[in-house]
Amino acid sequence: MSSPYITPRVEQTTIDELPCWRIHTEFGEALIAQQGAQLLSYQPHEQPPLVWLSEQAGYKRGQSLRGGVPVCWPWFGDLARNPVQVRTEYEGDKPPAHGLVRGIDWQLDDIADEQGALAVHWKLDARQGLPGWAHGAELSLVMRFGERLALELTTRNLGDKPLALSQALHTYFAVSDARQVSVDGLQGCRYIETLENWEERRQDGVVRIQGETDRIYLDVDRPLVIRDPQWNRGIHIQASHSRSAVLWNPWIDKAQRLSQFADDAWQRMLCIETARVWDDVLSVAPGRSETMAVEIWSEALETP
């Protein structure tokens, strides 16, 4: 529910080592870090948070924060698990997980009112400061805070040959209890079960979290909904220019080994990552741009 009496405002602040921005609109409140252009949290008014941020998040330079929406680019996950055309773009040693842009500062390009939404524009020149990366490219990320939360990631290829990459908007969603929610919209999709020899399987029925979960869903062709009966809401996730999604929850044992993560935090979050991965990798032609986007919003659950 919006609150018309709230005038949109932006406040710059520093949390520990990181420059951040607090965004207040008639629809909700957000926290953004300049490092990684990372949306850290978002909470619509009169609701629980929509985007989850770890209570133990560390605001340290060069270290991605646990929670929010980290940008994974120009590869997702372990580079060695990416297709060969993505792996060969990187020329360095010891490639970090989830790419090269999560731990560096992006440039704040603009903040503007766009059709009733407050839009925050970020840019990154990928030709500068990315170790092991020589391909000319420019990234832009737009966050729009309106009736829906919208994120739009664009890659422009400034080089003279096609650019192959995988990417994800690694969104941590806030839930009442991961054991009680279900994910609708993945029925019938192929998925890679990364915890069991990367076997390809097919989803039968809605997804429920019953243990550690780490799956790459393919051929995703419809909006997804996280149904959360305890909070009486459905979180709607509508991606565009993306056919893949990653579903992740660390569960009990792995949660105890994660940094910036309380032992019981797995109960309060569920990652559904809008992605271009596996056989859905992105190829950007020379001089062209490609965009992946997602809209996120919540609605009350329908009464049976």
N, C-alpha and C positions, 0 to 999 in steps of 0.2 A: 504493500500500500504506500503510495507516495505521500509526502508531507509538503503541500504547496507553500507553507510559510517559510521553508528553508531556502535561503539564497545560496546558489552554488558558490563555493569558495575553495581555494587551493592554498594549503599552508606548507611551506618548505621547512623541513626539520632535519636534524641529524640524530640517528640512533646508534649509539656506540661509534663505530667507524664508518657508517654508511649514510650518505645523503638520501633522504626520503621525502616523499610528498604525501600529505594527507588530503584526500578529496572528499568534499561534502556536497551532496546534491539533494534534490527533493526526493530522490529514490533510495539513497543509501550512502554508506561511507566506505572509503577504500584507503588502503595504504600501499604505496608503490615505492620500490627501491630503484635508484638510478643504476645500480649495479645489476647488469643483466636485463634492464628494463623489466623487472620482475614485479608483477602484481602480487602483493603479499597476502592481502586479505580483502574481502568484500562482504559487507553485511547490509542487506536491504533493511529499511526501517521496519521496526515492529516484527522482526523475524530473527531466528538464529542465523549465524553466519552462513553464507553460501559458499565462499571460498575459504578453506581452512588454512590456518597458520599454526605451526607447532609452538607450544608454550615454551619450548627450549630452543627456539631459533636463535642462531648466533649471528649478529650483524658485523661480520668480519670481512675485510677486503680480500678478494680473491677466492671467497668461499660461498658457494650457492646456499641460500637459505632453505631450510626444510619447510615446505608448504607453499601456498600460493600457486603461481603459474610460471615455473621456470621455462625458459625458451631453450629447447634442445635443437641445435643447429651447428654444423652441417651434417651431423649424423645423430642418430638416436641410440642410446644404450651403449653396448660394447661395439666399438668400430669393427672388430673382427667378425661380428655376427651380421654385418651389413653386406649388401651385394658388392661385388668386386668393383663396379663402376663408382661406388661411393668411397670405397677404401682407397682407391688409387688417387683420389683428389688430395689426400693428406700425405705430406712428405716428412713429417716429423717423427720423433720417437715417443713412446709411451703416451698414446692418445688418451685423453681423459674421457671418462664416461659422459655420454650425452653432449658431446661436441665441445665447442670453443667459446661460446658467447655468454655463458651463465655467470662467469666470474669477473667480467670487465664492464666498465661504465659505458652506457649508451648516451647519446646526445638527446636531450629534450628539445624537440623541434618546434612544438606548438601546443598550446592549450586553447581550445575554442569551443563555442557552442555550435553544434551541428544538428539541426533539425530536432531540437529539444533534448539532445544528449550532450553531456560534457565530454569532449573528445581530447585525449592526451596522445600526442604523436611523438614517437621515438625513432631515431635513426642510428645506424651503425655502419661505418665504412669498413667492410671486411678485408680490405687490402692493407689495413694498418693494425699492427699489434697482435695478430693471431699467429702464434708460433706454429711452423709446419704447414702454413696455408699460404698459397701464392696466387690463387685464382681471384680475379677482380670481381667483386660483388658488393652490392649495397643492400642492407636490410632495413626494413621499416616495420614498426609495430604500432598499431593504433588500438587504443582502449577506449571504448565508448560506454559511458555510464548513463543510461536512460532507463526506460521501462524494462529493457533487457540489458544485460552485460554483454558486450560484443568485443571480440578480439580478432584482429586481422593482421596476419604476418605475411609480408611481401618480400620476395627475393628478386633483385634485379641483377642480371648477369652482365657485367661490364667487360668480360673477356671475349676472346675470339673463337672459343669452342664451347660446346654444350657443357653445362654444369650439372652434374648428378649429385643429389643429396637426399638424405632422409631428415625428418624433422618432426617435432612434436610441441604442442602447447600442453605441458605436463601438469594438468590441473588437479589439485587436491580439493575434493569436495567435502564439505562438512556434513556429517550425518549424526543422527542420535545414537545409533549403535550399528556398526557394520554387520553384525550378526542378524539384524532384524530387517535390513533393507533388501530390495530386489532391483535388478536392472532389466528393464524392458526394452526391446528393440533389436537385440542381438540374436533372436531366435533364427535358426537355420544358417547362421554365418559360419564359415570356416574359421578356425582359430588355431594358433600355434601354442601348444602347452609347453612353455619354456621350462617348467619344473620337472617334466618327464620326457627328457631326451628330445625336446623340441619337436614332438610329434604333432602332425596335423590332425585335428578333430573337427567335429561339427557340433554347434550348440543346440541342445534340445531343451526347449522351454526357457523361462526367464532365468537370469543368473542370480544365484544366491552365494554369499560369501560364507564358506564353511571351513576354511583353513587358509594357509598362505596361498595367494592368488597372483599369478603373473602370466597374463595371456595377451597375445597379439591377435586381435580380431580382424578378419579380412572381408572384403565385399560388403562393408557396412553401407547400407543404402537408405537408411531411414533415421529419423531423430531417435535419440535414446532418452529414457526417463529413469531416474533413480527414485523409486517409490519408498518413502520413509513414513510408515504409519505412526510411529511415536511422535513425530513432529507434524503429522498430518499434511505433508507436502510432497509434491513431486518436483524434482529438479530436472528441467528439460534441457537437453544438449543437442543443438542443431548445427551440425558442421556443414561446410561447403568446400568443394574442391579437395575432399579427403575421402578415401575409401577404407581407411584402416583406423583402428582405435586400440589403445592399450589399457587393460584393466589390471589394477595392482592394489593389493593390500598385503602388508608383511606378516600379519597375524602375530602370534604370541612370541615364538622363539626368535624370529628375525628382528622383531621390534627391539629386542634387548641388545642387538648388535648394531643398530643404526645410530648414527650421530644426530644430535639435535632432535631427539625423539624419545619421549617418555615411554616407559615400558608398556603402559596401557593406552598409548595414543592411537594404536591401530583400531581401537573401537570407535574413534571419533572422526575417521577420515576414510575416503575411498577415492583412489585416483582413476579417472577416465580421461585418457589423453587423446585429444584430437591430433591425428598423426598422418604422415606419409612415410610408411615403413614397409619392410619386407618386399613383396612384389608390387607395392604401391609407391615406390620411390619416385621422386620428382626430378624431371629433366627440364632445365631452363635453357632455352636457345640463346645464342649470343645476341645481346642488345634487347632482350625481352624480359618481362617481369611475370612472375607467377605468384598467386596469392592463395593462402589457406586461411579460413576464417571459422569462427564458431560463435553462436549466440546461446546465452545461458539465461534461464529465468526459472522462477518457481511458481507453482500453482497449488492451491489446496487440492487434496485428493478427493475424488468423487466418492460420495457415500454409496455403498453397495445397495 
